Amino acid sequence: MNTITLIVASVLGLFLLYFLARLSWSIGVNVINGLGFYRALESELGKLRLSRMLEALGINRSVYIHQNPVSDIERQMESCARCEHTQECDEKLAEGELDVDEIDFCNNEASLQAIKQHQMDVPEKKA
């Protein structure tokens, strides 16, 4: 091997190390930012009746947040926030557990029924 080959190989090796270090750092930052985003989303969801509705239907809120597209969750949250059936919702939620057939007043009825059906088709794995 000559000197030029060693220099080129060393430079390429350094670029590869830099690339791998930078890639690892970027992935770590994205994971941290993603966790923060999902915590904030879960916090915002917790302020709405939708959160209690999920609980009453037996839908795990954390699983709901991590398995559904954010755009769908935000649309459902907005729909819940501007709902005009709050009194009926509060009365149903006060009863405790609900069946998906009992929420025909809810703006998110179709979405919640689909989520519940999916949950029944694919049961949660126990840790």
N, C-alpha and C positions, 0 to 999 in steps of 0.2 A: 504494500500500500504506500502510496506517496503522500506527501504532506497536504496537498490540495484535497484529496479524498478524505483525510482525517478532519480537516477544517470544515468541509461541507457536511460530513456526517455529524460532527459536533454541533454545528449550527442547526441542522435539521432536528437533532435530538433535543436541543434547547427549545426550539419552537414547539416541538411535540410536548415537552414538559410544561411549557407555558400554556399551551392550548388545554391540556388536561387539567391543570390547576385552575385555569379560568372557567372551564366548563363545570368543574366540581363546585366552585364558588357560586356560579350563576344558578346551578340547580339548587343549592342550599338556600340562596336568597329567595328563589321562587317558591320553595316549600314553605319557608317562614312567612312570606307574604300571603300565600294561599291559606295557610292556617289562620292568619289574622283576618283575612277576608271572610272565611267561613264562620269564625267566631262572631264577627260583627253582624253577619247575616242572621245567625242564630239569635243574637241579642235583639235585633230588630223584629224578628219573627216572634220572639217572646213577648213583645209588647202588644201583639194583636190577638184577637179572638181565634184566629186561625191556629195558633199554637195550642190553645185549649181544645179546639175542634180535633186536631190531630190526636191529642191525648185521649179524648173521649171516644174516638174511633179505633183506638189501639194502634196508632201509627207512631212509630218511634221518630221523634223530631230530628235527632241526629242522623238517622238513616235516611229520612226524608230529604234533608238538606244535602247529603252527600251523594244520593242516588238520582236526584232530579236535576235537570238543567237549571242553571241560575235564572235564565230568562223566564222559565215557567214559574219558578218560585216567586220571583219579583212580580210577575203578572198576578199570581194568586194573592200575594200580599197586598197589592194595590187594589184588587177587587174586594178583598176583605175590608180594607181601610175605608173604602167609599160605599160600603154596604148600607142599605136602608132597612135591613131586617134585624137590627141589633137586639131589639127586645125579644123577638122570637128565638134568636140565637142564644141569648143569655138564659132564657127559660130552658131550652134544650140542654145547654151545657150544665145547668144547675142540676139536671137529672143524673148526671154522671155519664156512664158508658152509653154510647149511641151506636145504632146500626146505620150503615150507609143509606138505607132506605128511608131513614127518618130526617134527612137533611135536604128535602126538596126546596126549601126556602133559601138555601145557601147559593151564593154566586159561584162558588167553587165545587158545586155538587158533582159535576161530571169528572173533574180532575181528581177529586178525593175518592170517588168510586173506582176510578181506574187505578189509583195508587193502592187502595185497599185490596183490589182484586189482584194486582201484581204481587202484593205482599203475601196474599194467601197462596198464590201459585208458586212463589219462590220464598219459602220460609227462611227467617233469619238463622244464621249459623250460631250455635251456642259456643261460647269461648271455653 
